[in-house]
Amino acid sequence: MAGQTDTGEGGKGNLSSIAFATEQHYTPQQLAKLWSLSATKIRRMFENESGILRIGEPSRRQGRTLKRSYYTMRIPASIAARVYTKLTA
């Protein structure tokens, strides 16, 4: 998992993953409002970023048809800051 540092010493490197899990997470709609963009644009900007929470099911085949995926996206504040810095640099 992104943000997790495994030191190989019995899980002592999990402090960063705990901090990562408890930091504020944004929905695409919340970031869209903050950044004056559409929620669709935010989803596309973050779809390939590591560390984003995607809760739901991937696309799957049912017979000959492909069922599209439905998932909820949560973006940690640190990842939002990283992408924002990358965009403004």
PyMOL Python script that loads the backbone (N, CA, C, O; Angstrom):
from pymol import cmd

cmd.read_pdbstr("""\
ATOM      1  N   MET A   1       0.845  -1.179   0.000  1.00  0.00           N
ATOM      2  CA  MET A   1       0.000   0.000   0.000  1.00  0.00           C
ATOM      3  C   MET A   1       0.882   1.232   0.000  1.00  0.00           C
ATOM      4  O   MET A   1       1.912   1.243   0.674  1.00  0.00           O
ATOM      5  N   ALA A   2       0.515   2.259  -0.728  1.00  0.00           N
ATOM      6  CA  ALA A   2       1.296   3.477  -0.787  1.00  0.00           C
ATOM      7  C   ALA A   2       1.295   4.150   0.567  1.00  0.00           C
ATOM      8  O   ALA A   2       0.288   4.126   1.274  1.00  0.00           O
ATOM      9  N   GLY A   3       2.415   4.752   0.937  1.00  0.00           N
ATOM     10  CA  GLY A   3       2.512   5.430   2.205  1.00  0.00           C
ATOM     11  C   GLY A   3       2.987   4.528   3.328  1.00  0.00           C
ATOM     12  O   GLY A   3       3.277   5.012   4.422  1.00  0.00           O
ATOM     13  N   GLN A   4       3.074   3.231   3.085  1.00  0.00           N
ATOM     14  CA  GLN A   4       3.481   2.287   4.104  1.00  0.00           C
ATOM     15  C   GLN A   4       4.960   1.987   3.927  1.00  0.00           C
ATOM     16  O   GLN A   4       5.414   1.650   2.834  1.00  0.00           O
ATOM     17  N   THR A   5       5.709   2.116   5.025  1.00  0.00           N
ATOM     18  CA  THR A   5       7.125   1.800   4.968  1.00  0.00           C
ATOM     19  C   THR A   5       7.364   0.578   5.820  1.00  0.00           C
ATOM     20  O   THR A   5       7.185   0.617   7.038  1.00  0.00           O
ATOM     21  N   ASP A   6       7.763  -0.492   5.197  1.00  0.00           N
ATOM     22  CA  ASP A   6       8.029  -1.729   5.911  1.00  0.00           C
ATOM     23  C   ASP A   6       9.520  -1.834   6.147  1.00  0.00           C
ATOM     24  O   ASP A   6      10.297  -1.988   5.205  1.00  0.00           O
ATOM     25  N   THR A   7       9.918  -1.751   7.404  1.00  0.00           N
ATOM     26  CA  THR A   7      11.330  -1.812   7.736  1.00  0.00           C
ATOM     27  C   THR A   7      11.812  -3.221   7.949  1.00  0.00           C
ATOM     28  O   THR A   7      13.011  -3.444   8.113  1.00  0.00           O
ATOM     29  N   GLY A   8      10.893  -4.199   7.952  1.00  0.00           N
ATOM     30  CA  GLY A   8      11.271  -5.573   8.156  1.00  0.00           C
ATOM     31  C   GLY A   8      11.548  -5.895   9.611  1.00  0.00           C
ATOM     32  O   GLY A   8      12.113  -6.946   9.916  1.00  0.00           O
ATOM     33  N   GLU A   9      11.161  -5.008  10.513  1.00  0.00           N
ATOM     34  CA  GLU A   9      11.415  -5.200  11.938  1.00  0.00           C
ATOM     35  C   GLU A   9      10.112  -5.446  12.684  1.00  0.00           C
ATOM     36  O   GLU A   9       9.864  -4.824  13.717  1.00  0.00           O
ATOM     37  N   GLY A  10       9.300  -6.321  12.186  1.00  0.00           N
ATOM     38  CA  GLY A  10       8.075  -6.658  12.881  1.00  0.00           C
ATOM     39  C   GLY A  10       6.994  -5.604  12.778  1.00  0.00           C
ATOM     40  O   GLY A  10       6.165  -5.498  13.681  1.00  0.00           O
ATOM     41  N   GLY A  11       6.969  -4.813  11.704  1.00  0.00           N
ATOM     42  CA  GLY A  11       5.897  -3.854  11.496  1.00  0.00           C
ATOM     43  C   GLY A  11       6.124  -2.511  12.154  1.00  0.00           C
ATOM     44  O   GLY A  11       5.168  -1.757  12.339  1.00  0.00           O
ATOM     45  N   LYS A  12       7.368  -2.178  12.520  1.00  0.00           N
ATOM     46  CA  LYS A  12       7.634  -0.886  13.142  1.00  0.00           C
ATOM     47  C   LYS A  12       7.475   0.275  12.178  1.00  0.00           C
ATOM     48  O   LYS A  12       7.389   1.422  12.618  1.00  0.00           O
ATOM     49  N   GLY A  13       7.432   0.018  10.882  1.00  0.00           N
ATOM     50  CA  GLY A  13       7.306   1.079   9.896  1.00  0.00           C
ATOM     51  C   GLY A  13       5.871   1.443   9.593  1.00  0.00           C
ATOM     52  O   GLY A  13       5.623   2.120   8.595  1.00  0.00           O
ATOM     53  N   ASN A  14       4.919   1.030  10.402  1.00  0.00           N
ATOM     54  CA  ASN A  14       3.516   1.275  10.130  1.00  0.00           C
ATOM     55  C   ASN A  14       3.012   2.623  10.619  1.00  0.00           C
ATOM     56  O   ASN A  14       1.842   2.941  10.406  1.00  0.00           O
ATOM     57  N   LEU A  15       3.850   3.431  11.269  1.00  0.00           N
ATOM     58  CA  LEU A  15       3.397   4.729  11.744  1.00  0.00           C
ATOM     59  C   LEU A  15       2.970   5.623  10.593  1.00  0.00           C
ATOM     60  O   LEU A  15       1.987   6.355  10.711  1.00  0.00           O
ATOM     61  N   SER A  16       3.694   5.575   9.484  1.00  0.00           N
ATOM     62  CA  SER A  16       3.317   6.409   8.348  1.00  0.00           C
ATOM     63  C   SER A  16       2.004   5.945   7.730  1.00  0.00           C
ATOM     64  O   SER A  16       1.229   6.772   7.249  1.00  0.00           O
ATOM     65  N   SER A  17       1.737   4.641   7.734  1.00  0.00           N
ATOM     66  CA  SER A  17       0.471   4.165   7.173  1.00  0.00           C
ATOM     67  C   SER A  17      -0.696   4.533   8.078  1.00  0.00           C
ATOM     68  O   SER A  17      -1.800   4.776   7.590  1.00  0.00           O
ATOM     69  N   ILE A  18      -0.470   4.580   9.396  1.00  0.00           N
ATOM     70  CA  ILE A  18      -1.527   5.015  10.311  1.00  0.00           C
ATOM     71  C   ILE A  18      -1.823   6.493  10.089  1.00  0.00           C
ATOM     72  O   ILE A  18      -2.986   6.893  10.032  1.00  0.00           O
ATOM     73  N   ALA A  19      -0.782   7.297   9.963  1.00  0.00           N
ATOM     74  CA  ALA A  19      -0.982   8.724   9.699  1.00  0.00           C
ATOM     75  C   ALA A  19      -1.682   8.914   8.360  1.00  0.00           C
ATOM     76  O   ALA A  19      -2.553   9.774   8.226  1.00  0.00           O
ATOM     77  N   PHE A  20      -1.304   8.118   7.378  1.00  0.00           N
ATOM     78  CA  PHE A  20      -1.910   8.189   6.056  1.00  0.00           C
ATOM     79  C   PHE A  20      -3.396   7.849   6.107  1.00  0.00           C
ATOM     80  O   PHE A  20      -4.208   8.471   5.422  1.00  0.00           O
ATOM     81  N   ALA A  21      -3.744   6.853   6.928  1.00  0.00           N
ATOM     82  CA  ALA A  21      -5.137   6.416   7.033  1.00  0.00           C
ATOM     83  C   ALA A  21      -6.003   7.406   7.796  1.00  0.00           C
ATOM     84  O   ALA A  21      -7.209   7.478   7.562  1.00  0.00           O
ATOM     85  N   THR A  22      -5.410   8.165   8.700  1.00  0.00           N
ATOM     86  CA  THR A  22      -6.205   9.077   9.520  1.00  0.00           C
ATOM     87  C   THR A  22      -6.213  10.510   9.008  1.00  0.00           C
ATOM     88  O   THR A  22      -6.929  11.353   9.548  1.00  0.00           O
ATOM     89  N   GLU A  23      -5.424  10.799   7.972  1.00  0.00           N
ATOM     90  CA  GLU A  23      -5.457  12.161   7.443  1.00  0.00           C
ATOM     91  C   GLU A  23      -6.760  12.404   6.686  1.00  0.00           C
ATOM     92  O   GLU A  23      -7.471  11.462   6.338  1.00  0.00           O
ATOM     93  N   GLN A  24      -7.061  13.659   6.438  1.00  0.00           N
ATOM     94  CA  GLN A  24      -8.302  13.988   5.751  1.00  0.00           C
ATOM     95  C   GLN A  24      -8.279  13.468   4.315  1.00  0.00           C
ATOM     96  O   GLN A  24      -7.273  13.574   3.614  1.00  0.00           O
ATOM     97  N   HIS A  25      -9.408  12.906   3.898  1.00  0.00           N
ATOM     98  CA  HIS A  25      -9.583  12.424   2.529  1.00  0.00           C
ATOM     99  C   HIS A  25     -10.694  13.235   1.878  1.00  0.00           C
ATOM    100  O   HIS A  25     -11.705  13.539   2.511  1.00  0.00           O
ATOM    101  N   TYR A  26     -10.502  13.583   0.612  1.00  0.00           N
ATOM    102  CA  TYR A  26     -11.475  14.368  -0.142  1.00  0.00           C
ATOM    103  C   TYR A  26     -12.178  13.508  -1.182  1.00  0.00           C
ATOM    104  O   TYR A  26     -11.603  12.559  -1.715  1.00  0.00           O
ATOM    105  N   THR A  27     -13.414  13.850  -1.459  1.00  0.00           N
ATOM    106  CA  THR A  27     -14.109  13.260  -2.597  1.00  0.00           C
ATOM    107  C   THR A  27     -13.728  14.085  -3.825  1.00  0.00           C
ATOM    108  O   THR A  27     -13.275  15.221  -3.682  1.00  0.00           O
ATOM    109  N   PRO A  28     -13.902  13.540  -5.019  1.00  0.00           N
ATOM    110  CA  PRO A  28     -13.642  14.344  -6.216  1.00  0.00           C
ATOM    111  C   PRO A  28     -14.505  15.616  -6.258  1.00  0.00           C
ATOM    112  O   PRO A  28     -14.064  16.652  -6.756  1.00  0.00           O
ATOM    113  N   GLN A  29     -15.723  15.531  -5.738  1.00  0.00           N
ATOM    114  CA  GLN A  29     -16.605  16.696  -5.723  1.00  0.00           C
ATOM    115  C   GLN A  29     -16.054  17.797  -4.814  1.00  0.00           C
ATOM    116  O   GLN A  29     -16.140  18.979  -5.150  1.00  0.00           O
ATOM    117  N   GLN A  30     -15.491  17.416  -3.668  1.00  0.00           N
ATOM    118  CA  GLN A  30     -14.926  18.405  -2.753  1.00  0.00           C
ATOM    119  C   GLN A  30     -13.713  19.097  -3.358  1.00  0.00           C
ATOM    120  O   GLN A  30     -13.585  20.319  -3.274  1.00  0.00           O
ATOM    121  N   LEU A  31     -12.827  18.321  -3.964  1.00  0.00           N
ATOM    122  CA  LEU A  31     -11.657  18.929  -4.609  1.00  0.00           C
ATOM    123  C   LEU A  31     -12.065  19.776  -5.806  1.00  0.00           C
ATOM    124  O   LEU A  31     -11.472  20.824  -6.063  1.00  0.00           O
ATOM    125  N   ALA A  32     -13.075  19.325  -6.534  1.00  0.00           N
ATOM    126  CA  ALA A  32     -13.550  20.092  -7.688  1.00  0.00           C
ATOM    127  C   ALA A  32     -14.029  21.473  -7.248  1.00  0.00           C
ATOM    128  O   ALA A  32     -13.760  22.472  -7.915  1.00  0.00           O
ATOM    129  N   LYS A  33     -14.726  21.520  -6.146  1.00  0.00           N
ATOM    130  CA  LYS A  33     -15.215  22.798  -5.633  1.00  0.00           C
ATOM    131  C   LYS A  33     -14.055  23.679  -5.167  1.00  0.00           C
ATOM    132  O   LYS A  33     -14.046  24.882  -5.430  1.00  0.00           O
ATOM    133  N   LEU A  34     -13.073  23.085  -4.473  1.00  0.00           N
ATOM    134  CA  LEU A  34     -11.920  23.841  -3.993  1.00  0.00           C
ATOM    135  C   LEU A  34     -11.066  24.383  -5.133  1.00  0.00           C
ATOM    136  O   LEU A  34     -10.564  25.504  -5.059  1.00  0.00           O
ATOM    137  N   TRP A  35     -10.904  23.589  -6.183  1.00  0.00           N
ATOM    138  CA  TRP A  35     -10.024  23.946  -7.293  1.00  0.00           C
ATOM    139  C   TRP A  35     -10.766  24.541  -8.482  1.00  0.00           C
ATOM    140  O   TRP A  35     -10.148  24.835  -9.505  1.00  0.00           O
ATOM    141  N   SER A  36     -12.075  24.722  -8.366  1.00  0.00           N
ATOM    142  CA  SER A  36     -12.910  25.275  -9.455  1.00  0.00           C
ATOM    143  C   SER A  36     -12.783  24.469 -10.747  1.00  0.00           C
ATOM    144  O   SER A  36     -12.593  25.023 -11.829  1.00  0.00           O
ATOM    145  N   LEU A  37     -12.892  23.158 -10.605  1.00  0.00           N
ATOM    146  CA  LEU A  37     -12.873  22.239 -11.739  1.00  0.00           C
ATOM    147  C   LEU A  37     -14.077  21.326 -11.637  1.00  0.00           C
ATOM    148  O   LEU A  37     -14.794  21.348 -10.637  1.00  0.00           O
ATOM    149  N   SER A  38     -14.302  20.526 -12.662  1.00  0.00           N
ATOM    150  CA  SER A  38     -15.399  19.559 -12.603  1.00  0.00           C
ATOM    151  C   SER A  38     -14.932  18.308 -11.864  1.00  0.00           C
ATOM    152  O   SER A  38     -13.739  18.008 -11.832  1.00  0.00           O
ATOM    153  N   ALA A  39     -15.877  17.583 -11.274  1.00  0.00           N
ATOM    154  CA  ALA A  39     -15.560  16.337 -10.579  1.00  0.00           C
ATOM    155  C   ALA A  39     -14.988  15.313 -11.552  1.00  0.00           C
ATOM    156  O   ALA A  39     -14.125  14.518 -11.179  1.00  0.00           O
ATOM    157  N   THR A  40     -15.460  15.324 -12.796  1.00  0.00           N
ATOM    158  CA  THR A  40     -14.939  14.413 -13.815  1.00  0.00           C
ATOM    159  C   THR A  40     -13.460  14.702 -14.086  1.00  0.00           C
ATOM    160  O   THR A  40     -12.659  13.776 -14.210  1.00  0.00           O
ATOM    161  N   LYS A  41     -13.104  15.963 -14.176  1.00  0.00           N
ATOM    162  CA  LYS A  41     -11.705  16.344 -14.404  1.00  0.00           C
ATOM    163  C   LYS A  41     -10.825  15.887 -13.240  1.00  0.00           C
ATOM    164  O   LYS A  41      -9.715  15.398 -13.455  1.00  0.00           O
ATOM    165  N   ILE A  42     -11.314  16.044 -12.012  1.00  0.00           N
ATOM    166  CA  ILE A  42     -10.566  15.609 -10.830  1.00  0.00           C
ATOM    167  C   ILE A  42     -10.370  14.098 -10.869  1.00  0.00           C
ATOM    168  O   ILE A  42      -9.270  13.609 -10.616  1.00  0.00           O
ATOM    169  N   ARG A  43     -11.433  13.353 -11.186  1.00  0.00           N
ATOM    170  CA  ARG A  43     -11.314  11.888 -11.284  1.00  0.00           C
ATOM    171  C   ARG A  43     -10.248  11.495 -12.305  1.00  0.00           C
ATOM    172  O   ARG A  43      -9.441  10.602 -12.049  1.00  0.00           O
ATOM    173  N   ARG A  44     -10.243  12.151 -13.445  1.00  0.00           N
ATOM    174  CA  ARG A  44      -9.257  11.827 -14.491  1.00  0.00           C
ATOM    175  C   ARG A  44      -7.845  12.189 -14.059  1.00  0.00           C
ATOM    176  O   ARG A  44      -6.895  11.479 -14.390  1.00  0.00           O
ATOM    177  N   MET A  45      -7.694  13.295 -13.318  1.00  0.00           N
ATOM    178  CA  MET A  45      -6.369  13.716 -12.862  1.00  0.00           C
ATOM    179  C   MET A  45      -5.779  12.720 -11.861  1.00  0.00           C
ATOM    180  O   MET A  45      -4.566  12.515 -11.826  1.00  0.00           O
ATOM    181  N   PHE A  46      -6.641  12.105 -11.051  1.00  0.00           N
ATOM    182  CA  PHE A  46      -6.166  11.251  -9.974  1.00  0.00           C
ATOM    183  C   PHE A  46      -6.307   9.761 -10.258  1.00  0.00           C
ATOM    184  O   PHE A  46      -5.911   8.954  -9.418  1.00  0.00           O
ATOM    185  N   GLU A  47      -6.849   9.363 -11.392  1.00  0.00           N
ATOM    186  CA  GLU A  47      -7.139   7.951 -11.631  1.00  0.00           C
ATOM    187  C   GLU A  47      -5.899   7.063 -11.636  1.00  0.00           C
ATOM    188  O   GLU A  47      -5.999   5.881 -11.307  1.00  0.00           O
ATOM    189  N   ASN A  48      -4.743   7.592 -11.997  1.00  0.00           N
ATOM    190  CA  ASN A  48      -3.522   6.782 -12.046  1.00  0.00           C
ATOM    191  C   ASN A  48      -2.534   7.109 -10.926  1.00  0.00           C
ATOM    192  O   ASN A  48      -1.410   6.608 -10.927  1.00  0.00           O
ATOM    193  N   GLU A  49      -2.946   7.942  -9.977  1.00  0.00           N
ATOM    194  CA  GLU A  49      -2.077   8.285  -8.855  1.00  0.00           C
ATOM    195  C   GLU A  49      -2.058   7.147  -7.843  1.00  0.00           C
ATOM    196  O   GLU A  49      -3.088   6.525  -7.584  1.00  0.00           O
ATOM    197  N   SER A  50      -0.907   6.878  -7.278  1.00  0.00           N
ATOM    198  CA  SER A  50      -0.823   5.849  -6.240  1.00  0.00           C
ATOM    199  C   SER A  50      -1.285   6.452  -4.913  1.00  0.00           C
ATOM    200  O   SER A  50      -1.109   7.644  -4.662  1.00  0.00           O
ATOM    201  N   GLY A  51      -1.876   5.610  -4.073  1.00  0.00           N
ATOM    202  CA  GLY A  51      -2.329   6.053  -2.763  1.00  0.00           C
ATOM    203  C   GLY A  51      -3.771   6.495  -2.707  1.00  0.00           C
ATOM    204  O   GLY A  51      -4.263   6.840  -1.632  1.00  0.00           O
ATOM    205  N   ILE A  52      -4.470   6.495  -3.837  1.00  0.00           N
ATOM    206  CA  ILE A  52      -5.879   6.879  -3.877  1.00  0.00           C
ATOM    207  C   ILE A  52      -6.716   5.681  -3.456  1.00  0.00           C
ATOM    208  O   ILE A  52      -6.461   4.555  -3.884  1.00  0.00           O
ATOM    209  N   LEU A  53      -7.710   5.925  -2.623  1.00  0.00           N
ATOM    210  CA  LEU A  53      -8.619   4.849  -2.232  1.00  0.00           C
ATOM    211  C   LEU A  53      -9.702   4.690  -3.289  1.00  0.00           C
ATOM    212  O   LEU A  53     -10.403   5.645  -3.623  1.00  0.00           O
ATOM    213  N   ARG A  54      -9.828   3.498  -3.801  1.00  0.00           N
ATOM    214  CA  ARG A  54     -10.892   3.168  -4.755  1.00  0.00           C
ATOM    215  C   ARG A  54     -11.715   2.054  -4.138  1.00  0.00           C
ATOM    216  O   ARG A  54     -11.241   0.927  -3.991  1.00  0.00           O
ATOM    217  N   ILE A  55     -12.945   2.371  -3.778  1.00  0.00           N
ATOM    218  CA  ILE A  55     -13.813   1.408  -3.120  1.00  0.00           C
ATOM    219  C   ILE A  55     -14.920   1.043  -4.089  1.00  0.00           C
ATOM    220  O   ILE A  55     -15.677   1.911  -4.524  1.00  0.00           O
ATOM    221  N   GLY A  56     -15.021  -0.224  -4.430  1.00  0.00           N
ATOM    222  CA  GLY A  56     -16.041  -0.669  -5.368  1.00  0.00           C
ATOM    223  C   GLY A  56     -15.583  -1.887  -6.123  1.00  0.00           C
ATOM    224  O   GLY A  56     -14.680  -2.606  -5.696  1.00  0.00           O
ATOM    225  N   GLU A  57     -16.224  -2.107  -7.259  1.00  0.00           N
ATOM    226  CA  GLU A  57     -15.930  -3.287  -8.058  1.00  0.00           C
ATOM    227  C   GLU A  57     -15.377  -2.891  -9.420  1.00  0.00           C
ATOM    228  O   GLU A  57     -15.827  -1.912 -10.014  1.00  0.00           O
ATOM    229  N   PRO A  58     -14.399  -3.653  -9.918  1.00  0.00           N
ATOM    230  CA  PRO A  58     -13.881  -3.380 -11.258  1.00  0.00           C
ATOM    231  C   PRO A  58     -14.892  -3.804 -12.319  1.00  0.00           C
ATOM    232  O   PRO A  58     -15.878  -4.479 -12.021  1.00  0.00           O
ATOM    233  N   SER A  59     -14.637  -3.404 -13.543  1.00  0.00           N
ATOM    234  CA  SER A  59     -15.514  -3.840 -14.629  1.00  0.00           C
ATOM    235  C   SER A  59     -15.405  -5.356 -14.780  1.00  0.00           C
ATOM    236  O   SER A  59     -14.370  -5.946 -14.468  1.00  0.00           O
ATOM    237  N   ARG A  60     -16.468  -5.971 -15.255  1.00  0.00           N
ATOM    238  CA  ARG A  60     -16.486  -7.430 -15.367  1.00  0.00           C
ATOM    239  C   ARG A  60     -17.372  -7.847 -16.534  1.00  0.00           C
ATOM    240  O   ARG A  60     -18.231  -7.091 -16.988  1.00  0.00           O
ATOM    241  N   ARG A  61     -17.149  -9.039 -16.994  1.00  0.00           N
ATOM    242  CA  ARG A  61     -17.968  -9.593 -18.076  1.00  0.00           C
ATOM    243  C   ARG A  61     -19.147 -10.350 -17.496  1.00  0.00           C
ATOM    244  O   ARG A  61     -19.015 -11.096 -16.525  1.00  0.00           O
ATOM    245  N   GLN A  62     -20.300 -10.144 -18.110  1.00  0.00           N
ATOM    246  CA  GLN A  62     -21.490 -10.935 -17.809  1.00  0.00           C
ATOM    247  C   GLN A  62     -21.990 -11.457 -19.142  1.00  0.00           C
ATOM    248  O   GLN A  62     -22.683 -10.762 -19.885  1.00  0.00           O
ATOM    249  N   GLY A  63     -21.622 -12.700 -19.428  1.00  0.00           N
ATOM    250  CA  GLY A  63     -21.945 -13.237 -20.746  1.00  0.00           C
ATOM    251  C   GLY A  63     -21.112 -12.536 -21.790  1.00  0.00           C
ATOM    252  O   GLY A  63     -19.883 -12.523 -21.716  1.00  0.00           O
ATOM    253  N   ARG A  64     -21.784 -11.952 -22.764  1.00  0.00           N
ATOM    254  CA  ARG A  64     -21.060 -11.250 -23.838  1.00  0.00           C
ATOM    255  C   ARG A  64     -20.952  -9.760 -23.588  1.00  0.00           C
ATOM    256  O   ARG A  64     -20.280  -9.052 -24.338  1.00  0.00           O
ATOM    257  N   THR A  65     -21.609  -9.273 -22.541  1.00  0.00           N
ATOM    258  CA  THR A  65     -21.578  -7.839 -22.277  1.00  0.00           C
ATOM    259  C   THR A  65     -20.568  -7.505 -21.181  1.00  0.00           C
ATOM    260  O   THR A  65     -20.295  -8.320 -20.300  1.00  0.00           O
ATOM    261  N   LEU A  66     -20.034  -6.323 -21.249  1.00  0.00           N
ATOM    262  CA  LEU A  66     -19.081  -5.845 -20.253  1.00  0.00           C
ATOM    263  C   LEU A  66     -19.808  -4.872 -19.341  1.00  0.00           C
ATOM    264  O   LEU A  66     -20.325  -3.852 -19.799  1.00  0.00           O
ATOM    265  N   LYS A  67     -19.850  -5.184 -18.054  1.00  0.00           N
ATOM    266  CA  LYS A  67     -20.466  -4.300 -17.071  1.00  0.00           C
ATOM    267  C   LYS A  67     -19.434  -3.281 -16.629  1.00  0.00           C
ATOM    268  O   LYS A  67     -18.320  -3.643 -16.252  1.00  0.00           O
ATOM    269  N   ARG A  68     -19.798  -2.020 -16.674  1.00  0.00           N
ATOM    270  CA  ARG A  68     -18.851  -0.980 -16.303  1.00  0.00           C
ATOM    271  C   ARG A  68     -18.585  -0.987 -14.818  1.00  0.00           C
ATOM    272  O   ARG A  68     -19.401  -1.473 -14.036  1.00  0.00           O
ATOM    273  N   SER A  69     -17.439  -0.446 -14.425  1.00  0.00           N
ATOM    274  CA  SER A  69     -17.070  -0.441 -13.010  1.00  0.00           C
ATOM    275  C   SER A  69     -17.727   0.746 -12.310  1.00  0.00           C
ATOM    276  O   SER A  69     -17.903   1.817 -12.892  1.00  0.00           O
ATOM    277  N   TYR A  70     -18.076   0.530 -11.075  1.00  0.00           N
ATOM    278  CA  TYR A  70     -18.590   1.577 -10.206  1.00  0.00           C
ATOM    279  C   TYR A  70     -17.702   1.597  -8.982  1.00  0.00           C
ATOM    280  O   TYR A  70     -17.534   0.577  -8.313  1.00  0.00           O
ATOM    281  N   TYR A  71     -17.138   2.743  -8.687  1.00  0.00           N
ATOM    282  CA  TYR A  71     -16.320   2.830  -7.493  1.00  0.00           C
ATOM    283  C   TYR A  71     -16.384   4.234  -6.914  1.00  0.00           C
ATOM    284  O   TYR A  71     -16.677   5.207  -7.610  1.00  0.00           O
ATOM    285  N   THR A  72     -16.104   4.307  -5.627  1.00  0.00           N
ATOM    286  CA  THR A  72     -16.024   5.569  -4.906  1.00  0.00           C
ATOM    287  C   THR A  72     -14.555   5.894  -4.736  1.00  0.00           C
ATOM    288  O   THR A  72     -13.761   5.022  -4.382  1.00  0.00           O
ATOM    289  N   MET A  73     -14.190   7.126  -4.981  1.00  0.00           N
ATOM    290  CA  MET A  73     -12.804   7.548  -4.892  1.00  0.00           C
ATOM    291  C   MET A  73     -12.635   8.486  -3.705  1.00  0.00           C
ATOM    292  O   MET A  73     -13.437   9.399  -3.508  1.00  0.00           O
ATOM    293  N   ARG A  74     -11.585   8.258  -2.913  1.00  0.00           N
ATOM    294  CA  ARG A  74     -11.207   9.144  -1.817  1.00  0.00           C
ATOM    295  C   ARG A  74      -9.750   9.522  -2.011  1.00  0.00           C
ATOM    296  O   ARG A  74      -8.898   8.660  -2.228  1.00  0.00           O
ATOM    297  N   ILE A  75      -9.468  10.818  -1.930  1.00  0.00           N
ATOM    298  CA  ILE A  75      -8.135  11.336  -2.218  1.00  0.00           C
ATOM    299  C   ILE A  75      -7.539  11.914  -0.931  1.00  0.00           C
ATOM    300  O   ILE A  75      -8.057  12.900  -0.407  1.00  0.00           O
ATOM    301  N   PRO A  76      -6.458  11.316  -0.413  1.00  0.00           N
ATOM    302  CA  PRO A  76      -5.815  11.849   0.790  1.00  0.00           C
ATOM    303  C   PRO A  76      -5.273  13.261   0.549  1.00  0.00           C
ATOM    304  O   PRO A  76      -4.858  13.596  -0.561  1.00  0.00           O
ATOM    305  N   ALA A  77      -5.282  14.071   1.588  1.00  0.00           N
ATOM    306  CA  ALA A  77      -4.837  15.464   1.478  1.00  0.00           C
ATOM    307  C   ALA A  77      -3.394  15.561   0.994  1.00  0.00           C
ATOM    308  O   ALA A  77      -3.063  16.463   0.224  1.00  0.00           O
ATOM    309  N   SER A  78      -2.526  14.643   1.435  1.00  0.00           N
ATOM    310  CA  SER A  78      -1.121  14.701   1.028  1.00  0.00           C
ATOM    311  C   SER A  78      -0.964  14.439  -0.469  1.00  0.00           C
ATOM    312  O   SER A  78      -0.099  15.033  -1.111  1.00  0.00           O
ATOM    313  N   ILE A  79      -1.783  13.566  -1.022  1.00  0.00           N
ATOM    314  CA  ILE A  79      -1.713  13.274  -2.460  1.00  0.00           C
ATOM    315  C   ILE A  79      -2.283  14.446  -3.249  1.00  0.00           C
ATOM    316  O   ILE A  79      -1.756  14.800  -4.304  1.00  0.00           O
ATOM    317  N   ALA A  80      -3.356  15.047  -2.747  1.00  0.00           N
ATOM    318  CA  ALA A  80      -3.920  16.231  -3.397  1.00  0.00           C
ATOM    319  C   ALA A  80      -2.885  17.352  -3.425  1.00  0.00           C
ATOM    320  O   ALA A  80      -2.744  18.039  -4.436  1.00  0.00           O
ATOM    321  N   ALA A  81      -2.159  17.541  -2.316  1.00  0.00           N
ATOM    322  CA  ALA A  81      -1.125  18.576  -2.258  1.00  0.00           C
ATOM    323  C   ALA A  81       0.008  18.266  -3.237  1.00  0.00           C
ATOM    324  O   ALA A  81       0.536  19.171  -3.883  1.00  0.00           O
ATOM    325  N   ARG A  82       0.382  16.988  -3.346  1.00  0.00           N
ATOM    326  CA  ARG A  82       1.454  16.587  -4.266  1.00  0.00           C
ATOM    327  C   ARG A  82       1.072  16.886  -5.717  1.00  0.00           C
ATOM    328  O   ARG A  82       1.875  17.425  -6.478  1.00  0.00           O
ATOM    329  N   VAL A  83      -0.159  16.533  -6.092  1.00  0.00           N
ATOM    330  CA  VAL A  83      -0.612  16.782  -7.460  1.00  0.00           C
ATOM    331  C   VAL A  83      -0.742  18.270  -7.720  1.00  0.00           C
ATOM    332  O   VAL A  83      -0.379  18.744  -8.797  1.00  0.00           O
ATOM    333  N   TYR A  84      -1.249  19.004  -6.760  1.00  0.00           N
ATOM    334  CA  TYR A  84      -1.392  20.464  -6.909  1.00  0.00           C
ATOM    335  C   TYR A  84      -0.034  21.117  -7.108  1.00  0.00           C
ATOM    336  O   TYR A  84       0.115  22.000  -7.954  1.00  0.00           O
ATOM    337  N   THR A  85       0.955  20.688  -6.335  1.00  0.00           N
ATOM    338  CA  THR A  85       2.309  21.221  -6.471  1.00  0.00           C
ATOM    339  C   THR A  85       2.888  20.886  -7.837  1.00  0.00           C
ATOM    340  O   THR A  85       3.547  21.717  -8.462  1.00  0.00           O
ATOM    341  N   LYS A  86       2.640  19.669  -8.295  1.00  0.00           N
ATOM    342  CA  LYS A  86       3.120  19.245  -9.613  1.00  0.00           C
ATOM    343  C   LYS A  86       2.485  20.104 -10.726  1.00  0.00           C
ATOM    344  O   LYS A  86       3.140  20.452 -11.708  1.00  0.00           O
ATOM    345  N   LEU A  87       1.207  20.432 -10.548  1.00  0.00           N
ATOM    346  CA  LEU A  87       0.510  21.217 -11.574  1.00  0.00           C
ATOM    347  C   LEU A  87       0.933  22.686 -11.586  1.00  0.00           C
ATOM    348  O   LEU A  87       0.931  23.328 -12.637  1.00  0.00           O
ATOM    349  N   THR A  88       1.291  23.209 -10.428  1.00  0.00           N
ATOM    350  CA  THR A  88       1.632  24.635 -10.344  1.00  0.00           C
ATOM    351  C   THR A  88       3.131  24.892 -10.524  1.00  0.00           C
ATOM    352  O   THR A  88       3.562  26.044 -10.568  1.00  0.00           O
ATOM    353  N   ALA A  89       3.921  23.828 -10.626  1.00  0.00           N
ATOM    354  CA  ALA A  89       5.381  24.011 -10.776  1.00  0.00           C
ATOM    355  C   ALA A  89       5.753  24.341 -12.195  1.00  0.00           C
ATOM    356  O   ALA A  89       6.932  24.526 -12.497  1.00  0.00           O
TER     357      ALA A  89
END
""", "prot")
cmd.dss("prot")
cmd.show_as("cartoon", "prot")
cmd.util.cbc("prot")
cmd.orient("prot")
